[in-house]
Amino acid sequence: MLPNCFPFFFFLFALIRVPKILSVDDPRYSTCRETLTCGSVSSIGYPFWGMNRPSYCGQPGFELTCKNDVAEIMMNENTLRVLDIDPELQILKVAREDYWNGYCPTKFINTSIDFDHFNYGSNLRNLTLFYGCYQLATSTDLPNCTINSTLIDVSYAVRNMLGDPRYGICREIVVVPVYEAAAKDLEVKPMSMQAALRGGFELQWGPDNDQCRRCRDSDGICGYNQTSNSFTCFCSDKPGETTCFPTTEGTL
């Protein structure tokens, strides 16, 4: 009797296995499952993209690059060194790359962020650096810089003081955000300037985490529809608008 049953069991096994054999993962689903790693920044996914993650894996304005094991993000004219990323709190901690190794940049560029996607975090204060004040002596003078073969004097302020003469006579003025604690240190210890600049500042990105969480909860991968310029949820077979549909794979 066993030989007569064999065709039936073979048919039953084949029927159960057909959906898996015929199912082919959407390549975007597989690709966007990969995360970004560069130096101390690791396991970073949506809304960030770049390197091994194509642009459809993240939102515009969130491209990361990796240079000498340092993650960077461009915002307007500023190259920002990425110090940390907290996906749950949606906080990006960055520092000005051109001020990482000192306060003597080759170009004088104010800090400018992408307000379409980010806002400044809390507990920050503006550090204002004054260049070329024609030797106006202040209590916040720093050692001079040699910039583009020119010796130039430098001073700073961590408070906006009305009537500060430097605003009217200095050749260049650059504003860099720093943490409130770092600003307080600078009020009493000028030579902690490098630590203040390297400490960086926080940026917060938009409140769309719930949308991505719903996608992930349905076994999807968060992504971006470049045709409609909107969020999409990549699923193993095809994208869903916000979530993946329940699968019947493995059932009769």
N, C-alpha and C positions, 0 to 999 in steps of 0.2 A: 504493500500500500504506500510505502514511503516514496517510491519513484513517481507515483501518480500525484502526490502532493507537491513535489518539487517545483513544477511550473507555476503553481499558485503562489508559493512563497517567494519565488524569484520575481514574479510580477508585482507582488505586494511590496517587496523591498525596493524595486525599481521605481514604483510609484511614489514611495516616501522620499526617495533620493532625488527625484527629478528636479524639484524646485532649487535645490542646492547646486545641482550640476548646471542648470540653465542660468542661475543668478550670477551676474557679473557686476562687481562693485563699480560704482561711478568713480572714475579716477580722481575726481576732485575730492571725494570723500576720503579716499586713501591718502592723497597728498596733504590735505589740510589737517589730518590727524598728527602729522609731524610737527614738532615744536622747534622753536629757535633756541640756540645756545651760542653764546659768545662770551668768552672770559667768565666773569663772575655772574653774568646774567644768563639764567638757564631755564629751560622748560617753559618758554613763553609762547602762548598761542594767540587766538583772536582777542582783540582787534588788530594785533600787530602782524606784520608780514615782512618779507624780505629774505634774502639768503635762500634757504631751501623751501620757503613758503611763498608761492606766487601771489600776485596782488589780489586774486579772488578769495584768498584765505583771510583777508583782513580788510579794514576800512581805509579809504584814502586819508592821508595825513598821519598814518601810523607805520610807515616804512622804517625798518631798522637796518642799518648796515653794520658790518663787522670789520674793524681795521686794527690790525695788530692786537687781536684779542680784546678789543674794546668796542662795545656796542654804542652806536651813535644814532641820533635822529636829527634831521634837518628841520629847522623852523625859520622860515624867511631867510635872513642872512646868517643866522646863528647855527653853528654845529654844536649840538649838545651831547655831552658824554652821559650815557645812561648808567646810573649808579645802582638803581634797584627798580623793580616793577612789582606792585602788589595788585594782581588782577581782581581780587575780591573787593578791596577798598577802592579800586580804580585810581591808584596813585602811581605816578611816574616820577622818580627822583632823578634829577639831572644836575649837571654842572657845565658851565661854559668851557668848551674844549680849549678855546684860545686863552683862557685864564687858568688853565690847569697847572701850568708850570711857572707861573709868575703873574705879575700885574702889568707887564710891559708887552702888549700885543703888537702885531705888525700893522693892524688896522683898528681904527676906533669905531666900534659898532655897538650901538645900544642893544640891550636885551630885548628881543621881540619874539613873542610866541604865537602859535596858531590858535587864535581865539575861536575859530570855527569848531575846534575839537577839544581844546584844553582851556582851563582856567588856572590861575595861580592858587596854590594851596594856602593853608593857614599858617600863622606864626612866622611870617616872613617880614623882612624890612629891606628897603632899598639901600644898598651901598653905592655911594656916588664917588667915582674916581675923577679927579681933576688933573689934566695934563697941560703943561705949558702955561703956567700962571705968572710967568715973568718974574720968578723968584719972590712972589708974595709969600712972606713967612707966615706959617700957621702952626698950630700945635699938633697938626695931624700930617706933617710932612713925612714922606717915605724916601728911601734912597732913590736917586735919580735913575731914569731909564735911558738906555740907548736904543732908540727906535729908528729904523731905516738910516742908520749911521749918524743920527742926531741925538745929542744929549738933551733930555727934557726932564723938567722937575715934575714931581707927582705928589699929590696930597689927596685926602679923602674926607668924606662926611658920612655918618650913619644916621643923621637926623636932618630934616629939612629946616634950616635956620633962615628966617627972614633977614634979608639984608646981607647975606653972605656975599662978599665982593667977588668971590671966585666965579660966580655965575655970569658976571659981566665981562670978565677979562681973560679967562682961561681959553687956551687954544682948542682944547677938546674936553668933552665931559661924557663919561660913560656910566650908565647905571646897571648894576648887577644885583639881583635879589640874593639875599642870604638869610639864613635862619635868624630869628630874634635872639637866640642865645649867642650866636656868633657875633651879632651886632653889638650886644652888650659887652662881649669880650674885647671887641675892637675899641670901645670907648675908653678902656683902661690899658690895653696891651696892643699897641699898633703892630707889633711884629707877629701877631697871630693872623695877619692878613691872608697868608697862604692857606692856613687851616680853614678860614672863613670861606674862601673861594672854592676850595676843594670839598667843603661840606655840601655845596650845592643848594638846591631848592626843590620844592615839590610842585608838581602840576597834577591837576585832577581832570580826568576825562569824563565824557557824557554819561548820563544815567540810563544805559541800555542793557545793563547786566541781566535783568529779568528775562528779556527776550532771548538772550543767548543761553541762559540757564534752562529755559523751557525746551530749547532745541537739544541741549545736552541730555536732559532728562528723558528725552524720547530716543536716545541713542544716536542723535545726529551730531554733526560737526558744524560749528558756526562759520559762516562765510559771507560773501558779498556778491550780489547780483550786479555785474557791471553794465548790464543793459538797462535795468530799471533804476540803478543807483540806490539799491535798498538792501536790507538784510536778507539773507537766505539761509536755509538750514539744509546742508548737504547730508543726504541719506545714502545708505549703501546701494540703492538702486537708482534713485533720481532725487533731485532737490525738492524740498517742501518749502512752502512760504514761510512758516514759522516753526513747524515741528515735523517729525517723521511719522508716517502712518503706521499703526500697528501691523506687524508682519504675521502671516499665517504659515510661514515656512516650517516644514517638518510635520504638518498636520494633513490629514486625509481630506 
